[in-house]
Amino acid sequence: TVDLSDYAGQEVTLRFEYVTDAAVNGEGLLLDDLSIEALGYSEGFEMDDGRWEAEGFARLYNRLPQTYRLLLVELGSETRLTEITLDDSRHAEVRLNLGGAYDEAVLVVIGTARHTWQPAPYKYQVVP
């Protein structure tokens, strides 16, 4: 609770700022159920009614859809990088031909959802 009565009758801009370092963003700033009783203003942030300017912030609903990028790194006498395209259901099939120019392969899975540092689970299967 913050007492704004010293500003009664004045125009006030209420801002929230979240500052962090460039290396670790943490969980971010979470706002909910803001009200200014003297103005009859309240905001729960669950709906966007246009009264709140979320400039620089993202309105999130507890879950973010995760997107991925996959990169196949084949190692041997040469190194080859191949980006793997996922279909709409986030599946892909890749055939490896190891033993020729390439004797090892590494699959790099990158979670690309914005606004989060949470781990993103991903399943893959290797079939002989």
C-alpha positions in Angstrom: 0.0 0.0 0.0 1.3 3.4 -0.9 -0.4 6.6 0.3 -0.9 9.1 -2.6 -3.0 11.6 -0.7 -0.1 14.2 -0.9 -0.8 14.3 -4.6 -4.6 14.9 -4.4 -5.8 17.3 -7.1 -2.7 16.9 -9.2 -2.1 14.9 -12.3 0.0 11.9 -11.4 1.7 9.4 -13.7 2.2 6.1 -11.9 4.9 3.9 -13.4 6.5 0.6 -12.6 10.1 -0.1 -13.6 12.0 -3.4 -13.4 15.7 -3.1 -13.7 18.0 -6.1 -13.8 21.4 -6.9 -15.1 22.0 -8.2 -18.6 23.1 -11.7 -17.5 20.2 -12.7 -15.2 16.6 -11.6 -15.6 15.1 -13.8 -12.9 11.3 -14.1 -12.7 10.6 -10.5 -13.6 8.0 -8.2 -12.0 4.5 -9.5 -11.3 1.7 -7.0 -10.8 -1.9 -7.8 -9.8 -4.9 -6.2 -8.3 -3.9 -2.5 -8.4 -6.4 0.1 -7.2 -6.6 3.8 -6.5 -9.7 4.1 -4.4 -10.1 7.9 -4.6 -10.4 7.6 -8.4 -12.5 4.5 -8.4 -9.8 2.8 -10.4 -8.9 -0.8 -10.2 -7.0 -3.2 -12.4 -6.7 -6.9 -12.0 -4.6 -7.3 -15.2 -6.5 -10.5 -16.2 -8.3 -8.6 -19.0 -7.0 -5.8 -21.3 -9.6 -3.1 -21.3 -7.2 -0.5 -22.8 -6.7 1.6 -19.6 -3.3 0.1 -18.8 -0.3 0.9 -21.0 2.0 -2.1 -20.7 4.9 -0.4 -22.5 7.9 -2.6 -22.2 6.0 -5.2 -20.3 4.2 -8.3 -21.6 0.8 -9.4 -20.4 1.2 -13.1 -19.6 -1.4 -15.7 -18.5 0.8 -18.0 -16.4 1.7 -20.2 -19.3 3.7 -19.4 -22.4 3.6 -21.4 -25.5 7.0 -22.9 -26.1 8.7 -22.8 -29.5 11.9 -24.5 -30.3 14.8 -24.4 -32.8 16.7 -27.6 -33.5 20.2 -27.8 -34.9 22.0 -30.9 -35.9 25.8 -30.8 -35.6 27.6 -33.6 -37.6 31.2 -34.1 -36.7 34.0 -35.9 -38.5 36.6 -34.9 -41.1 34.3 -31.9 -41.6 31.7 -30.3 -39.5 28.2 -29.7 -40.9 25.4 -27.7 -39.3 21.8 -28.4 -40.3 18.8 -26.5 -39.0 15.9 -29.0 -38.5 12.4 -27.7 -39.3 9.6 -28.8 -37.0 6.1 -29.3 -38.3 3.0 -27.7 -36.8 2.9 -30.3 -34.0 6.6 -29.7 -33.3 7.8 -33.0 -34.7 10.6 -33.8 -37.1 12.3 -36.9 -38.5 16.1 -36.9 -39.3 18.1 -39.7 -40.8 21.7 -39.9 -39.8 24.4 -41.5 -42.0 27.3 -41.9 -39.6 30.5 -43.7 -40.5 31.4 -41.8 -43.7 32.5 -38.2 -43.5 30.7 -37.9 -40.1 31.2 -40.2 -37.2 29.4 -38.2 -34.4 26.2 -36.1 -34.3 24.9 -33.7 -31.7 21.3 -32.5 -31.5 21.0 -28.9 -30.1 17.5 -28.1 -28.8 16.9 -24.4 -28.1 13.8 -23.2 -26.3 12.8 -19.9 -28.0 9.8 -18.6 -26.1 10.3 -14.9 -25.1 9.9 -13.6 -21.6 11.0 -16.7 -19.7 14.1 -18.4 -18.5 12.2 -21.5 -17.3 13.5 -24.9 -18.5 11.6 -26.2 -21.5 11.2 -29.9 -21.7 11.7 -31.6 -25.0 11.5 -35.3 -26.0 13.5 -37.0 -28.7 13.9 -40.6 -29.7 16.8 -42.4 -31.4 15.8 -45.4 -33.4 18.5 -47.7 -35.0 
